[in-house]
Amino acid sequence: MMVVIAAVLAVLDARRDSDVITTREVTDVAVTVADSPFTIEAVRAPDPAALLQPVSEEIRRETGMDFIVIMAPDRTRYTHTNPAMIGLPFSGNIDRALAGETFTETYTGSLGPSIRAVTPVYDDGRIVALVAVGVTRAKIGDQVATQFPVILGVAGAGLLIAAMGSFLLSRRLRRQTHGLAPDELRVMYEHHDAVLHSVREGLMVFGPSGENAEVVNDEARRLLDLPAGAVRRSDLPLSLQRMSSGTVRDEMHVTTDRILLVNQDTVEWEGRQIGTVMTIRDHTELQAVMGELDSVRSFAESLQAQAHESANRLHTVVTMVELGRHQEAVEFATSELQMSQALIDRLFAAVGAPALAALLLGKVNQAAERGIELTITDDTALGSVDPLSPHETVTLVGNLVDNAIDAAADSPSGWVEVTLRHQDVDGAADGASMLVVRVADSGPGMSAEMFARASQRGYSTKAAHHGLGLALVHRLVARHGGTIRTQRDPESAVTVTIPRKEAG
């Protein structure tokens, strides 16, 4: 359509330009003839027509005009393209020329519609004749018509280029929109936007490079504490930055405030990867519940082991009684009871928190089942777990002891040693103190690099295990402004210190 309009405008413009050029040409020829000395002398002659007619016709042919009429002031023609019109009155307006003005007009005369210029001929300051020069509209139309092929050619080329450009643009748009129509794109966008803002799961879509997030919904920004605006992978928590670029299923990641369950899938179209979709769910509360459940389960398993061991001991005592070895049976039963009760009394005396004492008792039996000796050091003295809550204390100590048991299991005569106490801060005058948790084991320990990696999500020295133990410990310690450090000499140990303020 635009090409057609441009072609019509080009024709109209050519017609207008042709009129302007013709007007200028007829004016120039008329003025030149009127100013010629020959014209003035011929007008004075007894028979001006005989002198002027051949000369004016020659000028007309050379200049391409359709007519050159030289006339007396009373309109009597001296010359004309048609000799039969000589001597007859000129038809047209001459009043302005008689007043001394050179003017142009479009007028229908003896040769049809034409653009003509009329100018006076002066002799000693008097108007002795008039000159009218013109070109017919038909000739102007023929001149314009000669430009039609060029205009049509340009219009055709423009139409072809426009068609090719439209085809290529349409093809590119179809490829980028996967063949969806504008209405389908609008509906998809509306649904897409509504889903992104309503879904209660973090969603991020990365482009082919995997560096820039093209879509980030509100929940993802909340869970990852992302600012408004564009998001790059480098803006994510460190563990998510290091996550593999392929498919990921239910991978746990620990941030300062949350435990996140992350899934990731690649998106392909026509055999090529066009992006990566990452979904994020908050499992902080669920993980806390699972931690408590693990503690209860561990304690239940410990009680089950104790019950089994007690059944064996009872069977031994009954058999000894049946064999008449009454004194030996009493001594055996009494010694075992004293050892068990002594351990329980010592734990509950050294650790004021019942949940923590029960956890440690369970871990002692759990370690014994794996052939590992777990001991609570003599300097353990923990009346309260302040500033931690009982649940946080179970999480902290339980994960450290579990990791220590796993590490000691690979060494001969494995052992684990736990210390829990409060320690005054050196130089503090306000009664400030620290909660100190130290867990040592007979394992090989971790290097500084391994320990740094363990502060991130789910790292473990066990190849088949991808737990969150040390990552959860790091998260808890960081939340309370504490410190955690590891050592390998003279023994493998992890020490956690958390600042506290004594009441009163």
Secondary structure, 3 states (H helix, E strand, C coil): CHHHHHHHHHHHHHHHHHHHHHHHHHHHHHHHHHHCHHHHHHHHCCCHHHHHHHHHHHHHHHHCCCEEEEECCCCEECCCCCHHHCCCECCCCCHHHHCCCCEEEEEEECCEEEEEEEEEEEECCEEEEEEEEEEEHHHHHHHHHCCHHHHHHHHHHHHHHHHHHHHHHHHHHHHHCCCCCHHHHHHHHHHHHHHHHHCCCEEEEECCCCCEEEEECHHHHHHHCCCCCCEEHHHCCHHHHCCCCCCEEEEEEECCCCEEEEEEEEEEECCEEEEEEEEEEECHHHHHHHHHHHHHHHHHHHHHHHHHHHHHHHHHHHHHHHCCCHHHHHHHHHHHHHHHHHHHHHHHHHECCHHHHHHHHHHHHHHHHCCCEEEECCCCEECCCCCCCHHHHHHHHHHHHHHHHHHHCCCCCCEEEEEEEEEECCCCCCCEEEEEEEEEECCCCCCHHHHHHHCCCCCCCCCCCCCCHHHHHHHHHHHCCCEEEEECCCCEEEEEEEEEECCC
